[in-house]
Amino acid sequence: MRYAVIIEKTETGYSAYPPDLPGCGVSGPSLKEVERLIREAIEFHIEGLQRHGQAVPEPTSICEYVDAAVSQPG
């Protein structure tokens, strides 16, 4: 499965979470590290759901960048 992941810059590095997997999230000191950690976290999260007989949520979130015109003051 392919899940959308939100990655945000923090004061100390980065954090990431997949909106379709509530409770799954990571933080790390670098973008590269947080990308590695979120892959592991998603796999671990899904394994846990399956072990407990819970349904694995289908990926439904969609990511898209949108350009927005922004006027400069003055």
N, C-alpha and C positions, 0 to 999 in steps of 0.2 A: 504494500500500500504506500501511497505517497501523500504525506501530510504537509499542509502549509505550516510554516514556522515563522513566528514573529521574533525578530532579533532587535534588541534595543540597546543603545549605548547607555552606560551608567557612569557614575562618578569613579568607580573602581575597575571598570572593564565593560563587560557585556552580559546581558541576560537573554534567554530565549525560551519560548513556550509554543506548543502547537494548540491553537484554539479548539481543535476537535478532541483533544485528550485532556479534560479538566484534571488538575492536580499534577500535571507533568510539566516540569520546568527546571532550568539550570541557570547557573551563572558562572562566569569565568573571567580570567584576567585579559584574555585576548579573543579576537574574533575567531581565529583558527581553533582555539581550545573550546570555545562555546559551541562551535559547529560540531566538533567531535563529541562533546558531552551530550548534546541534544539528540544525536543519532542513537547513542547508547541508552539514553533515558527513554526514548520512544520505544525501543526494543524491549527494555526492561519493564516498562509500564504495560505494554501489550501482553508480555509473558505473564505478568501478575494478574491481569484481567482474565486471561485464559485459565490460569491455575485455579482461580476462584470461581470459575464457571460463569463469568460475566461476559456479556457481548462486547466485542471490540467495535468501537464507533467507526462508522464509515467516514472517510475524509469528505467533508462538504464545504469547508472554507475555501475561498478563492482569494488569491493575492493579485493585486494589479497596482502598478504605479500610475498616477494620474498627474499630468502636467497642469499647473494652475498659473494663470497670468497674475503677476503681483506687481502693482504699481509702486514705483519708488517715490517717496515723499519729496516734495519740493518742486 
